[in-house]
Amino acid sequence: MHVIPIPRTVGELELPGFVRSLEPAWAEGGGLPFNLRRVTLRPGETTAPHNHHDTEVWVILDGRGEVVSDQERAQVAAGDTVRLPPLGVHTLRNTAEDRPLTFLTTWWEDMAALDRAHEERLGRPAGGERPVLLLPSFPTPNGELHLGHVVGPFLGADLVRRGLTGRGIDAHLLLGTVGHQSQVAAAAIRQGLSFYELAERNTDAIQEALAAAGIGCDVFVRPSAPEYPRMALEVFERLRADGAVIAKTVASNYCVPCDTFLFEAFVAGACPRCGSHDTAGIECEACALPFADEDLVDPGCATCGTPAEQRDLTRYYLPLEPQREKLTAYLRTTHMSARLRAYVERVLAGPLPDLPVSTVAPDGILVPPGGAEGTGGQRLYSAFELAARFLTALDALAKDRGAAGWREYAEENDPRTVLFFGFDNAFLRTIVFPAVLGSFTDRPALPDTMICNEFYTLEGRKFSTGRLHAIWGREVFGEQTRDQLRLYLAATRPDVRRRDFDIAEYAEFVRTELIGGWELWLTSVDDRLSKHFGGIVPEAGSWNAEAEQFYGQIRELHAQLPRALEPERFDARGAAELVRAFVRRARRFAEVCEDVLGATPPSGDARTCMALELMAVLSLAEVARPLLPVLASRLGEQLGTSGSTAHGAPRWVPAATEVALTGPYFTADVAIRTAADAD
């Protein structure tokens, strides 16, 4: 006989022999066809969020709690059993205040169950049908938008928005420009302009570039929007009143000749983590790790070059270390790339810094009086304002949709939020944004997906606005070039590694693949339809083996490409490759069509092949619309299906429809000037 005693009182948890998680002695040795452990949770304790490929069953032995598995919740008590399918992220929390919760967990490998779970998860978005808020990092209006900016957060958010809305899911892209950042102030001083003159002028140029690239948004918050400072101050005063924001005095960098404290763009120095000098802010552009202002190596004034002195300064801070447990639990359940998760684990492995909340700056939102001495005249720190920018945009969206404001909209719609950002901003988006937003409100829920990209380089070197090593978005995108450039950017997107925009390679891509491949294929489809069917779509007849195979390839496009544009599975390069591979397959099938159409009159096989080719063109127009909106609209008009969106399965172009696929669809005029060439 083997008896496993379990604790039933809180006092028993303190006994010397208590072990939280234990494999019974009789289960050791691997003789059982399953794994087994007894686990006890203290009052309020939660298991670490995790998932695996095994099937797992919990048997609640004593106590009560709450199970969460992939957003589903259930209350459990002694005697209940819970089956957890493979791959789902799950936790169990002891909801009692005065009693342990003990459960027996068993798990085993079941490959058939794994396959079923995998297939089921592919068939449904992680967020269900909830509205989706897409929040790219707001661009900084210290200059125009270049391709290095476009290819990352903005094109990514646009692809997801178009993909979701095409499937009938409510998706909203929230945008604006950064309200108050020292890079804008420094650029304004160099150009002899006021902060808002430069910020508003560059915001106009940024909006022009986004429109030229076909990137639309539901809301755009400008730097001078009066709603934004009100929201930022509401967040600040709430957190200061709650004690989350505190004042403390630290040694800070000071320039004697300029008679000012030095922060962000006004201080030069090396990263204390990796030695890089790309350090304008509280996180390094090279390693993305955070550091305190006072920890810069060899700090000096970026304006006059004088080495900095250290002087005491009282500022407001939001200590992040007290939020460690909450942030860790939250980030474990958030969808992100393996590279970003490794970064998050690295940050969480060390002490979390205190986030600066106020700073000495000539521009920005004044910190209200009534707090600590010495903070008078300080402005809110731009990193702290991230949550306020989001809430300002959400408030505008809510009012546009008939709600009283962001709180009412969030309560009634329970939207999910997806972040898009560059790796150099990883600390601000993964740690700072949820810390500030979560301290202020629990609705809307914190972002459940974070989509991060690396730097895009231009012919081997990092894009740079200041050095004019850039290609301006509003100059390079046009009605004729928009789609081909969007496709190339998607295909070379720096998702987890730095990738390069090579002007000569882009020209070759357009000339060889698009004009020499896609254009010729579409032209040949039109030629065959005109020559053999008088431009009238035939009804399919008999099927040969090649037709069956090609139909399967069309089905694959419909199944796979929309998945690549779901937030939690987002893969722009994969989506671009799916479309490119599909056209290559269609061109091979065109050879089959030429062969079967050689008979006169056209056989049943010939009618089927012709109808399948037109189905392929329609599928390209419908499924690839997020990548190629101009081409999709044009093909839709020519096929008589204008305005249609992606369907779950392929469909025929209706028989007897008159169709003329008339190009050109792409342009060989791909002359691109860099900013230096244009200057």
C-alpha positions in Angstrom: 0.0 0.0 0.0 1.2 3.5 -0.9 -0.4 6.6 0.7 0.3 10.1 -0.4 -0.6 12.5 2.5 -1.5 16.1 1.4 -1.6 19.3 3.5 -5.0 20.6 4.3 -4.1 23.6 6.5 -1.9 26.6 5.9 0.1 25.7 9.0 1.1 22.3 7.4 2.8 24.2 4.6 5.4 25.4 7.1 6.4 21.9 8.4 10.0 20.9 7.6 9.0 18.0 5.4 6.6 19.9 3.1 7.5 19.8 -0.6 5.5 21.8 -3.1 5.8 19.5 -6.0 6.6 15.8 -5.6 6.7 12.6 -7.6 5.4 9.8 -5.4 8.1 7.2 -4.6 6.0 4.4 -6.1 5.9 6.3 -9.5 9.6 6.6 -9.8 11.6 4.5 -12.1 9.7 5.1 -15.4 7.6 2.0 -15.1 4.3 3.8 -15.6 2.8 4.7 -19.0 2.4 8.3 -17.9 4.1 10.9 -15.7 2.7 11.8 -12.3 3.2 14.5 -9.7 1.4 15.9 -6.6 1.5 19.7 -6.5 0.3 22.0 -3.7 -0.3 25.7 -4.1 -0.3 28.2 -1.2 -3.3 30.6 -0.9 -3.1 33.1 -3.9 -0.3 31.2 -5.6 -0.5 30.5 -9.4 1.4 27.9 -11.4 3.8 29.3 -14.0 2.1 29.7 -17.4 3.4 27.0 -19.7 2.4 24.7 -22.6 3.8 21.4 -24.0 3.0 18.8 -26.6 1.7 16.2 -24.1 -1.9 15.7 -23.0 -2.3 16.5 -19.3 -5.0 15.8 -16.7 -5.4 17.4 -13.3 -7.3 15.8 -10.5 -8.1 18.4 -7.8 -7.6 16.6 -4.4 -8.3 19.5 -2.0 -9.1 23.2 -2.1 -10.5 25.4 -4.8 -9.1 27.4 -7.7 -9.3 28.9 -11.2 -8.0 27.2 -14.3 -7.0 29.4 -17.3 -6.2 27.7 -20.6 -5.8 29.8 -23.8 -8.0 32.6 -22.4 -10.8 30.1 -21.2 -11.5 30.2 -17.5 -13.1 27.7 -15.2 -13.6 27.4 -11.4 -12.6 24.0 -9.9 -12.8 22.4 -6.5 -11.9 19.1 -4.8 -13.1 16.2 -6.8 -13.0 18.0 -10.2 -10.8 16.8 -13.1 -9.4 19.0 -15.9 -8.1 17.7 -19.3 -5.6 20.1 -20.9 -5.0 19.5 -24.7 -1.5 19.8 -26.2 -0.1 23.3 -27.0 -2.5 25.4 -24.9 -1.0 27.8 -22.4 -2.5 27.0 -19.0 -2.3 28.0 -15.3 -4.0 27.1 -12.0 -4.5 29.7 -9.3 -5.4 28.9 -5.7 -8.3 31.3 -5.1 -8.7 30.5 -1.4 -7.3 32.8 1.3 -7.0 30.2 4.1 -6.5 26.8 2.5 -4.0 25.1 0.3 -5.0 23.7 -3.1 -3.6 20.3 -4.0 -3.9 18.5 -7.3 -2.5 15.4 -9.0 -1.1 16.0 -12.5 -0.6 13.3 -15.0 0.7 13.7 -18.5 1.7 11.6 -21.4 2.6 11.8 -25.1 -0.3 11.3 -27.5 0.8 12.3 -31.1 -2.7 11.9 -32.5 -4.0 14.4 -29.9 -1.1 16.7 -30.7 -1.9 16.6 -34.4 -5.6 17.3 -33.7 -4.7 20.2 -31.4 -2.3 21.7 -34.0 -4.9 21.5 -36.8 -7.6 23.0 -34.6 -5.3 25.9 -33.5 -4.5 26.6 -37.2 -8.1 27.0 -37.9 -8.9 29.7 -35.4 -7.2 33.0 -34.5 -5.8 33.1 -30.9 -8.0 36.1 -30.1 -11.3 34.7 -31.5 -13.6 37.4 -33.0 -12.7 40.2 -30.5 -11.9 43.6 -32.1 -8.1 44.0 -32.6 -6.3 47.3 -31.8 -3.0 47.5 -33.9 -0.5 49.8 -32.3 2.8 50.4 -34.1 5.4 52.6 -32.4 4.5 56.2 -33.3 7.3 57.7 -35.5 9.4 60.5 -34.1 8.9 63.7 -36.2 12.5 64.7 -36.2 12.6 63.9 -39.9 10.7 62.2 -42.7 9.7 58.6 -42.9 12.2 56.4 -44.8 12.0 52.8 -46.0 13.7 51.6 -42.9 10.7 52.9 -40.9 8.1 51.7 -43.3 9.3 48.1 -43.6 9.0 47.5 -39.9 6.0 48.5 -37.6 4.0 50.3 -40.2 3.9 47.9 -43.1 3.6 45.1 -40.6 0.5 46.6 -38.9 -1.0 47.4 -42.3 -0.6 43.8 -43.5 -2.3 42.5 -40.4 -5.1 45.0 -40.6 -5.8 44.1 -44.2 -5.6 40.4 -43.4 -8.0 40.6 -40.5 -10.5 42.9 -42.1 -10.5 40.7 -45.2 -11.7 37.8 -42.9 -14.4 39.9 -41.3 -12.6 40.7 -38.1 -12.8 44.2 -36.7 -9.3 45.6 -36.8 -8.2 49.2 -36.1 -4.8 50.7 -36.7 -4.0 53.5 -34.3 -1.2 55.9 -35.3 0.3 59.3 -34.6 3.7 60.9 -34.1 5.6 60.9 -30.8 4.4 63.9 -28.8 7.5 65.1 -26.9 11.0 63.6 -27.6 14.3 65.2 -27.3 15.4 64.1 -30.7 12.8 66.5 -32.1 13.9 69.3 -29.8 17.6 68.8 -30.8 16.7 68.8 -34.5 14.5 71.9 -34.1 17.4 73.8 -32.5 19.7 72.9 -35.4 17.2 74.1 -37.9 16.2 77.3 -36.1 12.6 76.2 -35.6 10.4 75.8 -32.6 9.6 72.3 -31.3 6.1 72.3 -32.7 6.9 73.9 -36.0 9.3 71.1 -36.8 7.1 68.4 -35.3 4.0 69.4 -37.2 5.9 69.9 -40.5 7.5 66.5 -40.3 4.2 65.0 -39.2 2.7 66.2 -42.5 5.6 64.5 -44.4 5.1 61.3 -42.4 1.4 61.1 -43.2 2.2 61.7 -46.9 4.6 58.8 -46.8 2.2 56.5 -45.1 -0.5 57.3 -47.6 1.9 56.8 -50.5 2.7 53.3 -49.2 -1.0 52.5 -48.9 -0.8 52.3 -45.1 -4.1 53.6 -43.7 -5.1 54.2 -40.1 -8.3 54.7 -38.2 -6.9 57.4 -35.8 -3.9 59.7 -36.1 -2.7 61.7 -33.1 -0.7 64.8 -33.9 1.9 66.3 -31.6 -0.2 69.4 -30.8 -3.4 67.5 -30.1 -4.8 69.0 -26.9 -6.4 65.7 -25.8 -2.9 64.1 -25.4 -1.5 66.2 -22.6 -4.7 65.9 -20.6 -4.5 62.1 -20.9 -0.8 62.0 -20.0 -1.4 64.2 -16.9 -4.4 62.0 -15.8 -2.1 58.9 -15.9 0.7 60.7 -14.1 -1.5 62.1 -11.3 -3.2 58.8 -10.7 0.1 56.9 -10.4 1.6 59.6 -8.2 -1.5 59.6 -5.9 -1.3 55.7 -5.7 2.3 55.8 -4.7 3.5 54.0 -7.9 5.3 57.2 -9.0 7.8 58.5 -6.4 10.4 61.3 -6.2 14.1 60.6 -5.6 17.4 62.4 -6.0 20.1 60.9 -8.1 23.4 62.2 -9.5 22.7 63.3 -13.1 24.8 64.5 -16.1 25.2 68.2 -16.2 26.9 70.6 -18.7 28.5 73.6 -17.1 29.0 75.7 -20.3 25.4 75.1 -21.4 24.1 75.4 -17.8 21.7 72.4 -18.2 21.1 68.8 -17.2 21.7 66.4 -20.1 19.3 63.8 -21.2 18.5 61.7 -24.3 19.5 63.5 -27.5 21.5 66.1 -25.5 23.9 63.7 -23.9 26.6 61.6 -25.6 28.2 58.5 -24.1 28.7 54.8 -24.4 26.3 52.1 -23.3 27.3 50.5 -20.0 26.2 47.1 -21.3 27.8 46.8 -24.7 29.9 50.0 -25.3 27.8 51.3 -28.2 27.5 55.0 -28.7 23.9 54.7 -30.1 22.4 55.6 -26.7 19.9 58.5 -27.1 17.5 57.4 -24.4 17.3 54.9 -21.6 17.9 51.9 -23.9 20.7 51.1 -26.2 20.0 50.9 -30.0 22.6 48.2 -30.4 21.8 45.8 -27.6 18.4 47.2 -26.6 19.1 46.8 -22.9 18.1 49.5 -20.5 20.4 51.7 -18.4 20.1 54.6 -16.1 21.1 58.1 -17.3 23.8 58.3 -14.7 25.4 55.0 -15.8 26.5 56.2 -19.3 30.2 55.7 -19.9 32.2 58.9 -20.5 29.1 61.1 -20.7 29.4 64.5 -22.4 27.3 67.3 -23.8 26.0 66.5 -27.3 25.7 70.2 -28.1 29.1 71.6 -27.1 31.2 68.4 -26.5 32.1 69.3 -22.9 32.5 66.3 -20.5 29.5 66.1 -18.1 29.7 66.7 -14.4 27.6 64.8 -11.9 25.0 66.9 -10.0 22.2 65.8 -7.8 18.7 66.2 -9.3 15.3 65.3 -7.9 13.0 63.6 -10.5 10.0 61.5 -10.5 10.4 57.8 -11.1 8.3 54.7 -11.5 10.1 51.8 -9.8 9.7 48.7 -12.0 11.2 46.1 -9.7 8.0 46.0 -7.5 6.1 44.9 -10.7 8.4 42.0 -11.4 6.0 39.2 -10.5 3.1 40.8 -12.4 5.2 41.6 -15.5 6.8 38.1 -15.5 3.4 36.3 -15.3 2.0 38.6 -18.0 4.9 38.3 -20.5 4.9 34.5 -20.2 1.5 34.4 -21.8 2.2 37.0 -24.5 2.8 36.0 -28.2 6.3 37.0 -29.3 9.1 35.7 -31.4 11.8 33.5 -29.9 14.3 36.3 -30.3 12.2 38.8 -28.4 11.4 36.2 -25.7 15.1 35.6 -25.2 15.6 39.3 -24.8 12.7 39.6 -22.3 14.2 36.7 -20.2 17.6 38.5 -20.3 16.0 41.7 -19.0 14.1 39.9 -16.3 17.2 38.0 -15.2 18.6 41.2 -13.7 17.1 44.0 -11.5 14.5 46.1 -13.2 15.4 49.8 -13.2 13.4 52.8 -12.0 11.8 54.4 -15.0 12.3 58.2 -15.2 8.9 59.9 -15.2 10.0 63.6 -15.3 13.0 65.3 -16.9 14.6 68.7 -17.4 13.6 69.8 -20.9 12.5 73.0 -22.7 9.5 71.4 -24.3 6.8 68.9 -23.3 4.1 68.5 -20.7 4.7 70.3 -17.5 4.6 68.2 -14.3 1.8 69.6 -12.1 2.8 71.1 -8.8 2.0 69.7 -5.4 4.7 67.0 -5.3 8.4 66.8 -4.3 10.5 69.9 -4.0 12.9 70.5 -6.8 10.7 69.1 -9.6 9.2 72.4 -10.5 9.4 73.2 -14.2 10.2 69.6 -15.2 8.4 67.9 -18.0 7.0 64.4 -18.4 9.5 62.0 -19.8 8.6 60.7 -23.3 8.9 57.0 -22.4 6.4 57.4 -19.6 3.9 58.9 -22.1 3.6 55.7 -24.2 0.4 54.5 -22.4 -1.1 58.0 -22.7 -0.5 58.1 -26.5 -2.3 54.7 -26.8 -5.3 55.8 -24.7 -5.6 59.1 -26.5 -5.8 57.3 -29.8 -8.2 54.7 -28.4 -10.4 57.5 -27.0 -10.6 59.1 -30.5 -11.5 55.7 -32.0 -14.2 55.1 -29.3 -15.8 58.5 -29.9 -15.8 57.9 -33.7 -17.7 54.7 -33.1 -20.3 56.2 -30.8 -18.9 55.4 -27.4 -18.5 58.0 -24.6 -14.7 57.4 -24.5 -12.0 54.7 -24.2 -13.3 53.3 -21.0 -16.8 52.6 -22.3 -15.4 51.2 -25.6 -13.0 48.9 -23.7 -15.7 47.7 -21.3 -18.2 46.9 -24.0 -15.9 45.5 -26.7 -13.0 43.9 -24.8 -10.5 44.5 -27.6 -7.2 42.8 -27.8 -4.1 44.9 -28.6 -1.1 44.0 -30.8 2.1 46.0 -30.6 4.5 46.5 -33.5 8.0 47.9 -32.8 11.7 47.8 -33.7 14.1 45.7 -31.6 15.8 48.9 -30.4 12.5 49.8 -28.6 12.0 46.4 -27.0 12.5 47.6 -23.4 9.9 50.4 -23.8 7.3 48.1 -25.4 7.8 44.9 -23.5 8.4 46.3 -20.0 7.6 50.0 -19.8 4.3 50.1 -21.7 2.6 47.3 -19.8 4.0 48.5 -16.5 2.5 52.0 -16.9 -0.7 51.0 -18.6 -1.3 48.1 -16.1 -0.7 50.5 -13.2 -3.3 52.9 -14.5 -6.1 50.6 -15.7 -7.1 46.9 -16.2 -9.2 47.7 -19.3 -8.3 47.5 -22.1 -6.3 44.3 -21.4 -2.6 44.5 -21.9 -1.3 43.6 -25.4 -1.5 39.8 -26.0 0.9 39.9 -29.0 4.2 41.7 -29.7 5.6 41.8 -33.2 9.2 43.0 -33.3 11.5 43.7 -36.2 15.3 44.3 -36.5 17.0 47.1 -38.3 16.7 47.4 -42.1 19.9 48.5 -43.8 20.4 50.4 -47.0 23.1 48.7 -49.2 24.8 47.4 -46.1 24.6 50.4 -43.8 21.9 51.4 -41.3 19.3 53.9 -42.5 20.0 57.3 -41.0 17.9 60.4 -41.2 20.7 62.6 -39.9 23.3 61.4 -42.3 20.8 61.4 -45.3 21.5 57.7 -45.8 17.9 57.0 -46.5 15.2 56.6 -49.1 12.2 58.8 -48.3 8.9 57.0 -48.4 6.8 59.7 -49.9 9.2 59.9 -52.9 9.6 56.3 -53.7 6.0 55.1 -53.4 3.6 55.8 -56.2 0.5 54.3 -57.8 2.7 52.4 -60.3 5.4 51.3 -57.8 3.4 50.8 -54.6 2.6 47.1 -54.9 6.0 46.0 -56.3 7.8 47.9 -53.5 5.4 46.6 -50.8 6.0 43.0 -52.0 9.8 43.4 -52.0 9.8 45.0 -48.6 7.7 42.2 -47.2 10.0 39.6 -48.8 13.1 41.3 -47.2 11.5 42.4 -43.9 14.1 42.3 -41.1 11.9 40.1 -38.8 14.4 38.5 -36.6 17.7 39.4 -38.3 18.9 42.6 -40.0 18.2 42.6 -43.7 19.2 44.8 -46.5 17.5 47.0 -49.1 19.7 46.8 -52.2 18.6 49.1 -55.0 20.1 47.0 -57.8 18.6 43.8 -56.3 15.2 45.5 -56.1 15.4 46.5 -59.8 16.3 43.0 -60.7 13.4 41.6 -58.7 11.0 43.8 -60.6 12.5 43.2 -64.0 13.0 39.4 -63.7 10.4 38.1 -61.4 7.5 40.6 -61.7 7.7 41.8 -65.3 9.4 38.7 -66.6 7.3 36.3 -64.6 4.1 37.6 -63.2 3.3 40.0 -66.0 4.0 37.3 -68.7 1.8 34.8 -66.9 -1.2 37.1 -66.6 -0.7 38.1 -70.3 -0.6 34.5 -71.3 -3.8 33.7 -69.4 -5.5 36.5 -71.2 -4.1 35.2 -74.6 -5.4 31.7 -74.0 -8.8 32.9 -72.9 -9.1 35.2 -75.9 -7.8 32.7 -78.5 -9.7 29.6 -77.4 -12.8 31.0 -75.7 -13.3 34.4 -77.2 -12.6 36.1 -73.9 -15.6 34.3 -72.2 -15.0 32.3 -69.1 -15.7 28.6 -69.8 -17.5 26.2 -67.4 -15.2 23.5 -66.0 -15.5 20.0 -67.5 -13.4 16.9 -66.9 -10.3 16.9 -64.7 -6.8 15.5 -65.4 -4.2 14.8 -62.7 -2.4 18.1 -63.2 -5.7 20.0 -62.7 -6.3 18.2 -59.5 -2.8 19.0 -58.2 -3.1 22.7 -59.2 -6.5 23.0 -57.5 -4.8 21.7 -54.3 -2.2 24.4 -54.7 -4.9 27.1 -54.9 -6.5 25.7 -51.8 -3.1 25.8 -50.0 -2.8 29.5 -50.8 -6.2 30.2 -49.3 -5.4 28.2 -46.2 -1.8 29.3 -45.6 -1.5 33.0 -46.6 -4.2 34.3 -44.2 -2.6 32.5 -41.3 0.8 34.2 -42.1 -1.0 37.5 -41.5 -2.6 36.7 -38.2 -1.0 38.7 -35.3 0.2 35.7 -33.3 1.6 33.9 -36.4 2.7 37.0 -38.3 5.3 36.3 -41.0 5.5 38.9 -43.7 8.4 37.1 -45.4 6.5 33.9 -45.3 3.4 35.5 -46.8 5.5 37.0 -49.6 7.1 33.7 -50.4 3.8 31.9 -50.5 2.5 34.4 -53.1 5.7 34.2 -55.1 5.8 30.4 -55.0 2.1 30.3 -56.0 2.8 32.3 -59.2 5.7 30.0 -60.0 3.3 27.1 -59.7 0.7 28.8 -61.8 3.3 29.4 -64.5 4.1 25.7 -64.6 0.4 24.9 -64.8 0.2 27.3 -67.8 2.4 24.8 -69.7 -0.2 22.1 -69.0 -2.9 24.5 -70.3 -1.0 25.1 -73.5 -0.8 21.4 -74.1 -4.5 20.5 -73.5 -5.6 23.6 -75.4 -3.9 22.3 -78.5 -6.9 20.1 -79.4 -9.7 21.6 -81.5 -12.5 22.0 -80.3 -11.4 22.5 -76.7 -11.9 19.4 -74.6 -13.4 19.1 -71.2 -9.9 19.0 -69.7 -9.1 22.2 -71.6 -12.2 24.0 -70.2 -11.2 22.9 -66.7 -7.6 24.1 -67.0 -8.7 27.5 -68.4 -11.3 27.9 -65.6 -8.6 26.9 -63.0 -6.2 29.5 -64.4 -8.8 32.2 -63.9 -9.6 30.8 -60.4 -5.9 31.2 -59.7 -5.9 34.9 -60.8 -9.0 35.5 -58.7 -7.4 33.8 -55.7 -4.3 36.0 -56.2 -6.6 39.1 -56.2 -8.5 38.0 -53.1 -5.9 36.3 -50.8 -2.9 38.5 -51.7 -4.8 41.8 -51.4 -3.0 42.8 -48.1 0.3 42.6 -49.9 -0.7 43.9 -53.2 -3.8 46.1 -52.8 -3.5 48.0 -56.2 -3.0 44.8 -58.2 -5.8 43.1 -56.3 -8.3 45.9 -57.1 -7.3 46.0 -60.7 -7.6 42.2 -61.2 -10.9 42.2 -59.3 -12.3 44.8 -61.7 -11.1 42.9 -64.8 -12.6 39.6 -63.5 -15.9 41.2 -62.6 -15.4 40.6 -58.9 -14.4 44.2 -57.8 -14.6 44.8 -54.1 -14.7 41.1 -53.1 -12.4 40.0 -50.2 -10.8 36.7 -49.3 -13.0 33.7 -49.0 -12.2 30.6 -47.0 -12.1 28.4 -50.1 -11.3 29.1 -53.8 -14.2 30.0 -56.1 -14.7 30.0 -59.8 -14.9 33.2 -61.9 -18.5 32.8 -63.0 -18.9 31.0 -66.3 -19.9 33.2 -69.3 -18.2 36.2 -67.7 -16.4 38.4 -70.2 -12.8 38.9 -69.0 -9.9 40.9 -70.4 -6.7 40.9 -68.3 -5.0 44.0 -69.7 -1.7 45.1 -68.3 0.8 46.4 -67.6 0.6 45.6 -63.9 4.1 46.6 -63.0 6.6 49.2 -64.1 10.2 48.9 -65.0 10.7 52.5 -63.9 12.4 51.7 -60.6 14.9 54.6 -60.5 15.4 55.3 -56.7 17.3 58.2 -55.3 18.7 58.2 -51.8 18.2 61.3 -49.6 21.9 62.2 -50.2 21.3 62.1 -54.0 18.3 64.3 -53.7 19.9 66.8 -51.4 
